[in-house]
Amino acid sequence: MPDIKAVQRALQEQKLNGWLFYDILHRDPIAYRVLGLTHAMAKRRWFYMIPAIGVPRKLVHRIESTALDSLPGDKMLYAAAEELEKNLKRLIGGVRKVAMQYSPNNSIPYVSLVDAGTVELIRAQGCKVVSSADLVQQFEAVWTPEQLESHRVAGHAIDRITQAAFEEAARRVLDGEKFTEYDLQQWILGQFRASDVTSDSAPIVAVGPHAGDPHYEPLERGSARVQKGDLLLLDVWGKTLGSNSVYYDITWVGYLGKKVPPKYSKVFTIVRDARDAAVSFVQENLKAGRKVEGWQVDRAAREVIRKAGFGKYFVHRTGHNIGQEVHGTGANMDGLETHDVRRVIPHTCFSVEPGIYLPEFGVRLEVDVYVGEGTAEVTGAVQTEMLRLLA
């Protein structure tokens, strides 16, 4: 159940009249997490209004009349479209401005989950709809102490598995085994199962040109052989099996040889410096009591790469929020794909993962940064030089 009083305080601080939740067919996972709904049927539309002052109100279909019974508030029912419209007016209650999971111009697509028609329906009641993005971050992206601990537990396991995967690749190369990116990916997943770690999708294992594809997915058929002389990139993310656990997400690179070629070490150094510049920017500004917005962190990393002459090869945002989903709903470190002006707030976590992607190879380095009260810490191991896997 949501903390209604805390939501109302936030609404009053942001000068909003209410937070209006809406769903059909479980299209808005944010609503379910924020409201603590686990078994609500949603074959028909439901609405839940938390007003800045007063008692919450809910509107549900007559054949799903118990869908929101776990939530406090007065209940209204509808069946026919005319009844929906009549009771929707009562639900809105003449308020002037409500937040919904909506983002003007889809500028924050991870929060923009309410369809345009429903937004039009609410506006037709004389009510202005604004984005709930800041509210979502406050009530969905903030971690509990237990979630931070789950992140650390997952991190210890994933750091160990990632290093073991590099060692396994080196062993197989030295033994003359023929194996592919997909084979190594499946080996990592086996280690996940043995360590009680789970993930929404399989890790990225990429060599050569495939490392220059930020979201490369090795398939059973068509993935490349891993061989001596390859640059090997591992992007590994996962979380523990406990309820409400949160993700840990890292990327490391290694070279299957004794001495790293200059073309690899040069790009590695630039990416490493960009990563470190972004982390330092956050730490220094939070320590000084200054607010930090997502786009600013992106700029700190991107400028390092741009000044080194590789700006056009850094083709994605610097980082994403991390939560119960690996790509969470808090502020992203993004001044490229979007201009994320949301503040980095305490007790949230995000990745810092700049990359340079060339036709022949790519380098990405990723760490996770947890924000406390005026502090920011990298939560796991930090790669400072390219691994020499056959040294």
N, C-alpha and C positions, 0 to 999 in steps of 0.2 A: 504494500500500500504506500502511495506517495506521502511525503510529509507536506500536507496541505498548507500548513502555516508557513513553512519555509518557502514554498512556491509563491504564496501570496505576498510575502515580504519582498521576494525578488521582483514580482510584478509591480509592486508599488515603487520600488527603486528605479525600475525602468519606465515608469509612468505608462504602464499598460493596464487595460481594464480586465484582461483575462488571457488565459492560455486555453485554446480550443483544440482538443484532440479529435481526430476523425480516422476511421478506418473501414475498409471492406476487403475481404479476402486476405487479411494479414499482410497488407502492402506496406505498412509502416511499423517496422520493428522497433523504432525509437519509442513510439507510443507505448508499446507493450512493456519495454524495459523501464521507462520512466514511471509508468503507472503500476508496475508490478503485476501485470496481467499474464496469466500463464495458460488459462484454459478458455478464454473468451471465444465463443463462436462468432464468425464474421462473414457469414454468407449474405448478410444484409448490412446496410450501413449503420454504424453507431457513432454518436458524438458524445464527448465529455467536456464540459466547460468548468474550468477552475477560475472563478472570478477573483479579482484583486481583493474584494471585500465580500463576505457573505458565504453562503453554502453552495458547494458545487452542484451542477445540474447535469443530468444525463438523458439522452434520447436514444431509445433502442426500438427495434422492430418487435411487433407483438409475438412473432413466432420465435424470437430470440430474446425474450423479455428478461432473462436472468443473466445476460451476457456481461453486464457491468455490476452485478450485485456485490462483488467483492470491494467495490469502491464506495466511499461515502457520497451522500448527496440525494437530492430529490430526483425521482425518475418520471420521465414522460414516455409515452408509447405512440407508435404510428404503424399504419399498415399502408393505406392509400397515399398517393403522392400529395394529395391535398392536405392530408393529416400531417404528413412530414413537414410541409411548408408552414402550416399553422403552428406546429409545436417548435419548429426551428426558430420562429420569431420569439417565442417564449424562452427558448434556450439562450438565444443571444441577449434577450432582455434589454434591448435598447443601448447596449454598450457601444462605445465609439471606436475602440481599437483593440484587436486581439492578436495574439501571436499564434501562428500555426507552423507546421513543418513545411515551410515555403521559403523560397529565396528569390528576390527580385532578379530577373534576367538569368535565373539559374546559376548565380555566381558562386554559390556553395552547393553543388549538386548532391552532396552526401546528406544534406538536410532537406532538400527540396523533394518531398515525398507526396505531398497532397496534390492531386491533379488540378489542372486549371479550371475545370468545370465546377469543382467543389469550391474553389476560391471565389469564382464568380457567384456561386449560390450564396456564400456568406456576405459578399459585398452587396448583393441585392437586398440584404436586410439593413442596409445603411451602415455597415460596419467596415472599418478599414482593417485589412489583413497585413500584418508585418511579419518578418522572419522570426522564428523561435530559436535561431542559431545560438545566440548567447545563452538563452535559457537551457537549451539542450546541453551545451557544454557544461553548465553549472550542475545540472541534475543527472547527466548521463555520462559525462567524460571524467568526472572527478572520482578518483580511486579511494577506496577504504584502506585502512592499514592491512587488512587481510588480503586485498587484491594486490597491494604492493608486494607482500610476502610471496604470493603465488607467482608474481612476475620474477622475483629473485630466484625462486625454486626452479621455474622453467628456464631461466637464464643459465643457471649453473649446469643444468642438463644439456641445453642446446650448445653452450660454449664447448662442453666436453665432446659432444657428438660431432660438432663441426670440425674440431681439431682432429678427432679420430678419423673423420671422413677424408681429410687431407692425407693422413698417414696411410689409410687404406688404399687410396689412389696411388700413392708412392710405392707401396708394397706390391701392388698388382703390376705396375709398370716395371719395377725391378725384377719381378718374377716372370716377365714376359707374357702376362695374361692379356687376352683380348677382351676388353670391356668398354662399355659405352657410358655416355652421360646418364642414360636411363638406368643402367645397372647400378651406378653409384647412387642415384636418387633413391632407388628401391632399397639399397643397403641402409641409407639414412632413415627411411621410413621404418625399417625393421628395428633400428636403434630407438626410434620414437616409441614404438610399441613396447619395447623392453623397459623403457624408462618412464612409462605412464605419461607420455607427452602426446598431445593431439594437435591437429592443424586442420584448417578449412581446405587446404590444398597442399600439393606436394612441393618440396623445395625446388629452387632453381639450381641446376647443375649445368654449367656452360663452359665450353672451351672454344678458343679461337674466335672466329666471327660470331659465333652464338653468344659470346660474352658481350658483344656489341649490341645485342638486342635486349633492352632492359627487362622485358617480360617474356623472355624465351621459355618455352615449355618443352623439355625433352620428352619425346614419345617413345614407346616401345619400338616402333619402326621408324627409322629415319634419324634417330639421334646420332651424334658423332662419336667416333672412337676417342677415348682418352689415351694420349700417348706422350712419350718423352718429348720435351720441348714445347708442350702446350702451356698456355696460361689457363688456369682453372679458377672459375668464379663460383662460389657457393653462397646462395641467398637462402637463409634458413629461418623459419618462423614457427612458433608453436606455443602452446600453453598447457598447464596441468589439467587433469581430468576433473578437478573440483568445480562445484557450482560457482558461477560468477568470476571464475578465473580470467586473467587477462594475458595478453600475448607478450612475447619477447621476440624480437625481429632483428637479425643481423646479416651483414654481408662481408665476407672476407675473400681475398684472392691469393693464389699461390702459383708458383712456377715449377713445372715438372722438369727440373734441371738443377745443376749445381750453382750456376751463376746467372742472375737475372739479366737479360739483355737490356741495354740502355733505353730502347724504345718503350719497354714496359716500365722500367724504374722511373723514367721521366714522368709519364702519365700518372703513375702511382703517387709520386710526390706531390703533384699538383692537386690531385683529388684528396689526398690526406690533409694537405694544408687548407683546402676549402672546408673540409669537415671540421677541422680544429678551429677554424675562424668562426664558423657558425656556433659551435659549442661555447667558445670563449665569449662571443657576443652576448649570448643568453646569460651566461654566468655573471659577467661583469655588469650588465645592465640591471639584472635582478638584485645583485648585491648592493648596487647604488640606489635601489628603490625606484628605478625607472620602469615603466611598463614596456612590455615587449609584445609586438604583434607578429603574426605568422609571416607576413610578407617581408618583414625586416630581417628575419633569420635567413630566409631564402636569399635575399640580396647579399648578406654577408658572405655566404658560400659562393654565390654565382659570380661575384666580383673577382674573387681569386681566380676562378677558371677563365673568366673573360679576359682579365689582364694577362693571363698566360697564353692567350691566343686560341683557346679552345671553346669559346662561348657557344658556338653553334652546335657543338657536340654534347652539350648538357641539355637534354631535351625533356626533362621532367622536373617537377617541383623538388625542393630539397628534402622535404620530409612530410610525414603524415601523423596524425594523432593515432594513438594506440589505446585500445580498450578491450572489451570482450570480443570484439571483432578486430582483426589485425589492422584494418583501416577504420579507425574509430571516428566518432562524430564531433570531436573537439577541434581546436584550431590546427590547421595544417600549415607547414612551413612553405608557403606558396606565394610567389609573386610572379609566376609565369603562366601556369594553366588557369589560375584565378588570382585575384588580389585579395588574399585573406587578411582582413583587418581585425579579426578576432584576437583578443588578448590571450597570451599564454598565461593561464591561471594556475594557482597552487594545486598540488595533488593531481596533476595530469601528467601524461607521458607522451612523447612524440619521438619519431625517428629523425635522424640526420643522416642522409644518404646521397651525397652528391656523386655524380658519375660523369665520365667522358666515354663516349661510344663512337668508336671509329669503325670503318668497314672491316679491318682485319682483326680487331679485338676491342674489348671494353674493360674499363675498371670502375667498380663502384665499391665504396666503403660505407658501411652502415653501422651506427650505434644507436642506442636508445637513451633518451634524456628524460629523467624524472624531475619534476619541478616541486620544490618544497616551498616553505615560507621564506622568500628572498634568496633561495638557493636553487641550484640545478646540478644534478650529478649524472654522469654516464653510469649506467647500471651494470655494465658487464665489461669484459675484456676489450681492449682497444688495440687495433692493429697499427703498428708504427712503421713496419717495413714489409715488403712483399716476401711471403714465405718461400724459402728455397727448399723445395720438397725432396730433392735428391742429394742435398749437400751432406 
